[in-house]
Every structure is written in C-alpha cells, then in structure tokens.
Amino acid sequence: MEEKYKEEQTIFNLLHVMDQVTNKMFIRFQQESELSLGISHILVLLELHKKGEQRPSDLASTLGFTPASLTHLSTKLINNEYITLRNDENDRRTKYWSITPLGLDILNDAKYHGKNVRTELFSHLSEEDRQNLLEIYTKLYRTFI
C-alpha cells in the first residue's frame, strides 16, 4: 500500500510540475510574441495550414474542441481576417474555413516566437538531460500510436 501511494504521489507531482512548465511556456510565449491570440487560435491556424480548407466540425474533431468553442474562436480569426469562411454551393448549411495570407503570417510569427521560447527553456538543460527528456517523451508519444 505504501509503495502504491508513493507511485501515485510521484505521478501527481510530475503532472503538477509539467502543468506549471506548460503554463509558464504559454505565458512566456504571449509575452514574447505580443500576439492577441491564444494557443487554441494558433492550433486552428496550424491545422488549416497543414490540411487546407476544412469544415469546422472536422477541425473541432481533429483538435478535440467542442463545436461551440470552435465557433467562439472563429469570431476573432474571421474578424482579424486570419481565416475566411465559405459556404458550400450545394448545401448552404455547410461551411468551410481556410487560412488567409495574413493568417499564415501570424502563424509563422507564432512559430518563430514559440521556437525562441522553447529554445530558451531547454537551454537550461545539459545535452544529456535533453537527450534523456527526448527519450522519455518519445516513449510517452508511442503510447498514443
């Protein structure tokens, strides 16, 4: 029983510290980039850039967002002209989103600043620590495949 408690406590502590690091990275990214977009907006732009024009329902499914939250995100993206909205010619209820050239510029800016933040963060680790972390995250990633 004692051993199981220690294991659970270790996992809890690990998750807590990982969340803290992630939150600090997001805050640092916002400060570095001065973008008025959150990470969810950036993820939408990235997905549209990678896969091209998509229906919001497909995008929500891919990103694990609810349709309502995606609709909320789209308001800012459309108003800032980062994405366009197109109605299907055959079914006016079906809409498609695509990234605009301005949206691509914002995405590239976000990638640049995100890389700077991550480089700064990982520069505090030794080469051996970075290699160990890479191996650990590779193992964790494989559990999802």
Secondary structure as the mmCIF struct_conf table of DSSP 4:
data_model
#
loop_
_struct_conf.conf_type_id
_struct_conf.id
_struct_conf.beg_label_comp_id
_struct_conf.beg_label_asym_id
_struct_conf.beg_label_seq_id
_struct_conf.end_label_comp_id
_struct_conf.end_label_asym_id
_struct_conf.end_label_seq_id
HELX_RH_AL_P HELX_RH_AL_P1 GLU A 2 SER A 33
BEND BEND1 SER A 36 SER A 36
HELX_RH_AL_P HELX_RH_AL_P2 ILE A 39 LYS A 51
BEND BEND2 GLU A 53 GLU A 53
STRN STRN1 GLN A 54 GLN A 54
HELX_RH_AL_P HELX_RH_AL_P3 PRO A 56 LEU A 63
TURN_TY1_P TURN_TY1_P1 GLY A 64 GLY A 64
HELX_RH_AL_P HELX_RH_AL_P4 PRO A 67 ASN A 79
TURN_TY1_P TURN_TY1_P2 ASN A 80 GLU A 81
BEND BEND3 TYR A 82 TYR A 82
STRN STRN2 ILE A 83 ASN A 87
BEND BEND4 GLU A 89 ASN A 90
TURN_TY1_P TURN_TY1_P3 ARG A 92 ARG A 93
STRN STRN3 LYS A 95 ILE A 99
HELX_RH_AL_P HELX_RH_AL_P5 PRO A 101 PHE A 122
TURN_TY1_P TURN_TY1_P4 SER A 123 HIS A 124
BEND BEND5 LEU A 125 LEU A 125
HELX_RH_AL_P HELX_RH_AL_P6 GLU A 127 ARG A 142
TURN_TY1_P TURN_TY1_P5 THR A 143 PHE A 144
#
